[in-house]
Amino acid sequence: MELRELARALGLGLAATRKLDQRMIVAATIPQELVRRIAGLLEIGTDQVAAYLRMPPTLAAAADYHADRPPRASAQESFQAVVRASTDMPPEQRDYWLAALGPTLGEGD
């Protein structure tokens, strides 16, 4: 499934979905409902989704880096902060995900 399709199916903006994919969101802040939805759409177990989201962040794919030091991923953000900052989500989708913040991966699977 393409990232854009996943974003649409989840009711998340593309930017927030990309941050999920790159694990730029603190896993403990991600709603379990979102994990269940991702698992259902990808037809995999919620434990697999949770394990993936708990892995270290990744760098942007196909990026060309020219530096003396190896690149490092940016700091992770909370799910709530990412949703609040999303400019590519309709207000009703943003409100839905902000209201759906409990329970999270940090509160057990």
N, C-alpha and C positions, 0 to 999 in steps of 0.2 A: 504494500500500500504506500502510495506517495505521501510525503509529509503534508502537502496541501490538502489531500483527501482526508487524512487523519485529523488534521486541524478542524476541518469542516464537520466531520462526523462527531468529534468531541465537543464542538461548540467552543473551541479555543481559538485565539488568533494564531496566525502562522508563526509570529515571533515567539510566543509562549510555547508553542509546540516544538519549535526548533530548540529552545532552551531546555525543554524536557529531553529531547533526543540527545543533546550534547551534555546532559546531566549538569546543567548550570543552575539547577534549582535544588536546594537542600532537600534531600529525600524525606526527612522527618516532617517536612511541612506540606507534603503533597497529600491531598485528600484520598482516602481509600476508595471513594466512589470513582475518582478519576482512574486509579489503578485498575479497578474492575472494568471500567469502560474500555480502557486500552486493551486489556487482556481479551475481552469479548471481540473487539474489532480485529485484533491480530490473531485470534483463535489460539491463544496460548494461556498458560496458567498465570494467576495473579502473583504467585511466588516468583515466576520468571521475570515478570515486569518489575516487581519490587527489587529483585536482585540487580537487575540492570540499572534501575534508577539510583541504587545505592553505590554503584561503582564510581570511581573518580571521574571528574569532568574531562571532556575531550576538547581538542582544538578544532577549529573549523576545518572541514575537509577541503582538500585541494588548495589550501592557502600556501602561498609562497613566502617563506621566511628568510630574511637575510639579516642575521644578527650574530654577534659574538657568542651569545648564550642561547641555549635551546629555549624555544618558546614555552610559556606557561599559560595555562587556562586562567581566565579571570576568576574573581571570587564568585562563589555561588550566592544566589539570592533566595529569599523565601518565596514560596508559591504565591502568597498574598501580595508581596511587593511586585512580582512579575505581572500578575493579573491587573493590579492597580495601574501599573505603568503602560499596559497594553493600549496602543492607539489603533490597532487593527481589529478590535473586538467591539461589536455593538454594546451599548450600555446594558442591555438586558442580559447578555451573556456574561459580561463582567460582574454584574450584580449577582447572577446565579452562582458563579464560582466563588465569589467572596462569601456568599451565604452558606456554601457547601463545605466550609473549611474544617469541620470535625467529622469523624475521627481521621487522623492522618497516619502515614506510615510510621511516624514516631510513637504512635500509640498502639502498636501491634499490627499484625497483618490479619 
